[in-house]
Amino acid sequence: LLLSALILFGLEWAVERMVSRDTEVWAMRLNIFMRLFVAPLSVLLAPLGISDQRGEFDEVAVSVTEDDLKTLVDTSEEEGGIEHDERRMIFSIFQFGDTLTREIMVPRIDVLTIDVHTSLPDAVDAFLQSGHSRLPVHEDTIDNILGLLYAKDLLRVWREGNHLDSLRDLLRPAYFVPEAKKIDELLTDMQSQHIHMAVVVDEYGGMAGLVTLEDIIEEIFGEIQDEYDQAEQSPYHVTKDGD
């Protein structure tokens, strides 16, 4: 249902852009879509004695495929009806349901994690240097993710000067997903469970990477830059010694 909504939204937006620039030409081209929807409706209404008196839609409805729609979008770009970025966004919607989590995740080698035995000051430094709002916490090895540490939880303890025996006391449950999970299904799960970050695991249960809601949204709308994004950012892991 979510994928269908995305496709409908994208098509509505694209058609509005295309038609507004060349009304007469697109009126003729979009006649095929009228046939697609009106013909099946005529079949349903026939038993009730309701029919198209003008007989304009008596022909069999033409089946419009995904390739037909892509061709329509390509033609519009060539004729200046839509911009290249707009075409890319529409095509991204079509590909959305076939994309796997492993294709959009931040790979293991680029993931910043914190060892559960890291001191409070070093953990605070990790958040300040990275600009992230939440980080995975591991014990001994990155494959052993214990949970997620939120910056707001850590900074609250830091500000109030409360004693903290271990970062373990602040951890929130991590959400684990297989790397072969389709991102439309993942998006639905993350929205329904109010999850912003998921730990991606491989077929052996090892940590394969991380995926966020932002990563999924970027598959349609493109790269989203914020004040913390940099052209290049070297990954690092914080151990209990702060190295």
C-alpha positions in Angstrom: 0.0 0.0 0.0 2.8 2.4 0.8 4.6 1.8 -2.5 1.3 2.3 -4.3 0.8 5.6 -2.5 4.3 6.7 -3.5 3.7 5.8 -7.1 0.4 7.6 -7.3 1.9 10.7 -5.6 4.8 10.7 -8.0 2.6 10.2 -11.1 0.1 12.9 -10.0 3.0 15.4 -9.5 4.7 14.4 -12.8 1.5 14.6 -14.9 0.7 18.0 -13.4 4.1 19.3 -14.3 3.9 17.9 -17.9 0.4 19.0 -18.7 0.8 22.5 -17.5 3.5 23.2 -20.1 1.8 21.8 -23.2 -1.9 21.3 -22.5 -3.2 20.3 -25.9 -0.4 17.8 -26.7 -0.7 16.1 -23.3 -4.5 16.1 -23.5 -4.2 13.7 -26.4 -1.5 11.6 -24.8 -3.3 11.1 -21.6 -6.4 9.9 -23.4 -4.9 6.4 -23.0 -5.2 6.7 -19.2 -8.8 7.7 -19.5 -9.4 4.5 -21.4 -7.6 2.5 -18.8 -9.9 3.6 -15.9 -13.2 4.3 -17.7 -13.5 1.0 -19.6 -13.4 -1.2 -16.5 -15.9 1.1 -14.9 -18.2 0.8 -17.9 -18.2 -3.0 -17.5 -19.2 -2.7 -13.9 -22.0 -0.3 -14.6 -23.5 -2.2 -17.6 -25.6 -4.6 -15.5 -27.2 -1.5 -13.9 -28.3 -0.2 -17.3 -25.7 2.6 -17.2 -23.5 3.0 -20.2 -21.5 5.5 -22.1 -24.1 6.9 -24.5 -21.5 8.5 -26.8 -19.7 5.1 -27.1 -16.3 6.7 -26.8 -15.0 4.1 -24.5 -16.4 0.9 -26.0 -13.0 -0.3 -27.1 -11.1 -2.7 -24.9 -9.0 -0.8 -22.3 -5.4 -0.5 -23.2 -3.0 -2.0 -20.6 -0.5 0.6 -19.4 2.7 -1.0 -18.2 5.5 0.4 -16.1 7.6 0.7 -19.3 4.8 2.8 -20.9 4.9 5.2 -18.0 8.7 5.4 -18.1 8.6 6.1 -21.8 6.1 8.9 -21.1 8.4 10.4 -18.5 11.4 10.1 -20.9 9.5 11.8 -23.6 8.5 14.6 -21.3 12.1 15.2 -20.3 13.3 15.3 -23.9 10.6 17.8 -24.7 11.4 20.0 -21.7 8.2 19.1 -19.8 10.2 18.0 -16.7 13.7 18.5 -15.5 16.3 15.7 -15.2 16.1 15.6 -11.4 12.4 15.3 -11.6 12.7 12.3 -14.0 15.2 10.7 -11.6 12.8 11.1 -8.8 9.9 9.4 -10.7 12.1 6.5 -11.8 13.3 6.1 -8.2 9.6 5.5 -7.2 9.4 2.7 -9.7 12.6 1.1 -8.4 11.7 1.6 -4.7 9.9 -1.7 -4.3 12.8 -3.7 -5.8 15.6 -2.1 -3.8 17.2 -4.2 -1.0 18.4 -2.8 2.3 22.0 -3.8 1.6 22.0 -1.5 -1.4 21.3 1.7 0.6 22.8 0.9 4.0 25.9 2.5 5.4 28.4 -0.4 5.2 30.1 -1.9 8.2 33.5 -0.3 7.4 31.9 3.2 7.6 29.8 2.6 10.7 30.8 4.5 13.9 30.1 2.4 17.1 31.0 2.9 20.7 32.3 0.2 23.1 30.0 -0.3 26.1 33.0 0.3 28.4 33.8 3.7 26.9 34.0 6.5 29.5 31.3 9.1 29.7 33.6 12.0 28.5 34.9 9.9 25.5 31.3 8.9 24.6 30.3 12.6 24.7 33.2 13.5 22.5 32.2 10.8 20.0 28.8 12.4 19.6 30.2 15.9 19.3 32.7 14.9 16.7 30.4 12.9 14.6 27.3 15.1 14.8 25.1 12.0 15.1 22.0 11.8 17.4 22.3 8.1 18.1 25.1 5.5 17.9 25.2 1.7 18.1 27.0 0.3 21.2 29.0 -2.9 21.0 30.9 -5.1 23.4 34.2 -6.6 22.5 33.4 -6.8 18.8 31.2 -4.8 16.4 29.3 -7.9 15.6 28.0 -7.9 19.2 25.7 -4.9 19.1 24.0 -4.4 22.5 21.7 -1.5 21.7 21.6 2.1 20.7 22.8 5.1 22.7 20.9 8.4 22.2 22.8 11.6 22.5 20.0 13.2 24.5 20.1 10.5 27.1 23.9 10.7 27.4 24.0 14.5 27.6 21.3 14.6 30.2 23.4 12.5 32.5 26.4 14.6 31.7 24.6 17.8 32.4 23.1 16.7 35.7 26.4 15.2 36.9 24.8 11.9 37.7 27.0 8.9 38.3 27.0 6.3 35.5 28.5 2.9 36.0 28.2 1.9 32.4 26.8 3.0 29.1 24.8 -0.1 29.3 22.4 1.7 31.7 21.4 4.1 29.0 21.0 1.8 26.0 17.8 1.5 24.1 16.9 -1.7 22.2 18.4 -2.0 18.7 16.2 -3.0 15.7 17.8 -5.7 13.6 16.9 -6.3 9.9 18.3 -8.7 7.3 20.3 -7.1 4.5 18.0 -8.8 1.9 14.9 -7.0 3.2 13.2 -4.8 0.7 13.2 -1.2 1.6 9.5 -0.6 1.0 8.8 -3.2 3.7 11.5 -1.8 5.9 10.0 1.7 5.6 6.6 0.4 6.6 8.0 -1.4 9.7 10.1 1.6 10.8 7.1 3.9 10.5 4.7 1.7 12.3 7.2 1.0 15.2 8.6 4.6 15.2 12.1 3.5 14.5 14.7 5.8 13.0 17.7 3.5 12.8 18.1 -0.2 12.2 21.2 -2.5 12.5 21.6 -4.5 9.3 22.8 -8.1 9.8 24.2 -10.5 7.2 23.2 -14.2 6.7 25.5 -15.3 9.5 24.2 -12.8 12.0 27.1 -10.5 11.8 26.8 -6.7 11.7 26.6 -5.7 8.0 25.8 -2.0 8.3 23.3 0.6 9.4 20.2 2.0 7.7 18.2 5.1 8.7 14.9 6.6 7.7 16.9 9.3 6.0 18.7 6.7 3.9 15.3 5.3 2.7 13.9 8.7 1.9 17.0 9.7 0.0 16.3 6.8 -2.4 13.5 8.9 -3.8 14.4 12.5 -3.2 18.1 12.3 -3.5 20.9 13.2 -1.1 19.8 15.2 2.0 22.5 17.5 3.3 22.5 18.9 6.8 24.9 21.0 8.8 26.9 18.0 9.9 27.5 16.4 6.5 30.9 16.6 5.0 32.3 15.7 1.6 34.5 13.1 3.2 34.3 11.8 6.8 36.7 9.1 8.0 35.0 6.4 10.0 36.3 5.4 13.4 35.4 3.2 16.4 35.5 4.3 20.0 36.9 1.7 22.3 36.9 1.7 26.1 40.3 3.5 26.0 38.9 6.3 23.8 41.0 5.3 20.8 
